[in-house]
Amino acid sequence: MLCQSPFTPLDSLQDCNKLYQFLDFCKQQSIAEQHEKIASISSTIESIDPLAVLWQFGKPQQRHFYFENRDQERAIAAIGEARSIQIEGTRRFETAQEFIQRCLKHFVISDASNLPWAQPCFFSSFTFFDQSTASNSYFPSAIVFLPQWQIVQGSDRSAILLHQVIEADTNIELLTEKIWRDFQSIQQISYSFFHFSTQLPTLLNWEIVDTHDFQSTVVAALKSIQQQQLNKLVLAHAIDVVSPLPFQWGHSLHNLRQLHPDCYVFSVGNGHGQSFVGASPERLLSVCDRTLITDALAGSAPRGRTLAEDTELAQRLLNNDKERREHQVVVDFIHQTLAQFGLKLRFTHVPDLLQLSNIQHLHTPIQTVLPVGLHPLEILAALHPTPAVAGLPREIACEQIQQYEQFERSLYAAPIGWVDAQNNAEFVVGIRSALLDGNRARLYAGAGIVSGSDPEREFAEVRLKLQALLRALV
Ligand SMILES: C=C(O[C@@H]1C=C(C(=O)O)C=C[C@H]1O)C(=O)O
C-alpha cells in the first residue's frame, strides 16, 4: 500500500519550504514505523529532452537508464539510484519482483500523481543467460533500480520525479538544500541542443575485429537442424571496433534516435564507465492498464532502393516459406507460453510487415488482458528468451549458442525495460545493440537459422544490421 502525504495539493519540488515539510513528514513516518521510507515527489515542468538532462546532469559514476519508445510517445531518463539490487542466478525474475514489492511498501508519495504517464518506475536489465559465462562481466544477471531522478517526456509536457531514502537520523535541512540545488540545475539545463565538448570518434583510424567466423557456425547449426536436434537456432555475431577516441553514449543515442525513429532506443549505464546502447525494433512486452502486447518478430529482408524494389522485397518476404516458418515458430511459442497462464490471445494469423529504415521484418503483434495480480515480470520470465533470439527447443538452442558463439551475450538479446507501481511495464529485446567501453565498442547482431537457410545470406543479414548500428556510433 502506497502511503500518501496529507499535504494536498503538493508540488514539493516547486517550493523549498514545502519540500522541507514533506521530507520531514517522511522522517517522522520513518521514526514512527522504525523503518526507512522512500520519499517520492513528482513535478510537471515545461517540455524537456530527457536525453539532454541525462547527458548534462548525470555523472559517469552514476547508474543510468534511457528508454525512448517506438511511437515516440514517451522518453524516460533515469539518473542515479535511490535503491537498487543486483541479482545472480535462476530466481532473478522472482527476486526482482520481491525487491520492487518491498520498496513499494515503504513509499511515501507527495502527490499521488495526476500524471498517469509519469509514475515512479523501477528500471531493469537482465542478461541473456541467467549465469554469466565471463569473469569480467560488466552487467550482473539482473539489476533493478529505483532512480534518484527520473525525467519523463510525455506528448506535450515533461515531469521530474525524485526518489529519496529517508531514515530516522536523516538531516532534513542538508538534504532539502541538496535536492533544491539539483532541481534548479536540472531546470537550467539547455534542452534545445546537444553539445559535445570532446572530440568524437570518426570513420578514420578504426580497427574492426571479428570475434569469430560467423558463416562456419551457421554451417554447423544447419547440421544440427538436419540431424533434428532442433528446429531453429538464432546465432549472433559480434565485432569489436577500436577507435583512437572514446565512444560517447550520449552522442550514439542521439544518432540512434534520429536514424531509427521506428525503434526503441535505449541505454543502460552501469556507473563504472560501460554503457549498453541500441535501437531495437522488438518489444518483449508492454503492459498498459493490464493490456499486454508482445511482438513476434522474425523473418527479414533488406529495404529496396526504389519503391518498386521495396514492394517486391516485401512481397517476397511475406511469401517466403523459409521466412514464414522462422516466424511461425515464434508465434507458436508465444501462444503456448501465454496459454499456460490461462490468457486468451488476440492476433492475426498472417503476419504483417514492420518496415524499418534499413530492414523489414515479419511481425505479429499479440495482445491479451492480464488478470489482476499477474505481474509483468512473471510473464517476462516465461517469455525470455523467445525463439526470435534463441531458437527451438529453447534448452537445446541455448546450449548450442553457448557452444558456437565465442563471446558473452551479456545484455544482447536480453530484456531491458521498466515496471511501475501499477504493474504497467515496457520491455524490449536488446538487439541491434552495442557495448561501449572507452574507445572500444562491441557490436552485436544475429539471425535465425532454420532448414533451408543459406550461410552467405544470413551473414549478409547480420552485416546489414551491424552497419546500421555502426553508422550511429560515429
Ligand atoms: C537476432 C536478431 O534479430 C532477430 C532475428 C530476426 C531474423 O532472423 O529474421 C529478426 C528479428 C529479430 O527477432 C538481431 O537483430 O540480432
The ligand as a Tripos MOL2 file, in Angstrom:
@<TRIPOS>MOLECULE
LIG
   16    16     1     0     0
SMALL
NO_CHARGES

@<TRIPOS>ATOM
      1 C1         18.6140  -11.7110  -33.5070 C.2       1 LIG1
      2 C2         18.3030  -10.5760  -34.1160 C.2       1 LIG1
      3 O1         17.1020  -10.3150  -34.6840 O.3       1 LIG1
      4 C3         16.0770  -11.2880  -34.6510 C.3       1 LIG1
      5 C4         16.1530  -12.1500  -35.8210 C.2       1 LIG1
      6 C5         15.4430  -11.9020  -36.9700 C.2       1 LIG1
      7 C6         15.6060  -12.7840  -38.1890 C.2       1 LIG1
      8 O2         16.4460  -13.6690  -38.1680 O.co2     1 LIG1
      9 O3         14.9050  -12.5730  -39.1850 O.co2     1 LIG1
     10 C7         14.5170  -10.8440  -36.9930 C.2       1 LIG1
     11 C8         14.2430  -10.1230  -35.8950 C.2       1 LIG1
     12 C9         14.7860  -10.4900  -34.5750 C.3       1 LIG1
     13 O4         13.8640  -11.2750  -33.9100 O.3       1 LIG1
     14 C10        19.2750   -9.4340  -34.1580 C.2       1 LIG1
     15 O5         18.9460   -8.4170  -34.7760 O.co2     1 LIG1
     16 O6         20.3490   -9.5320  -33.5790 O.co2     1 LIG1
@<TRIPOS>BOND
     1     1     2 2
     2     2     3 1
     3     2    14 1
     4     3     4 1
     5     4     5 1
     6     4    12 1
     7     5     6 2
     8     6     7 1
     9     6    10 1
    10     7     8 2
    11     7     9 1
    12    10    11 2
    13    11    12 1
    14    12    13 1
    15    14    15 2
    16    14    16 1
@<TRIPOS>SUBSTRUCTURE
     1 LIG1         1 GROUP 0 **** ****
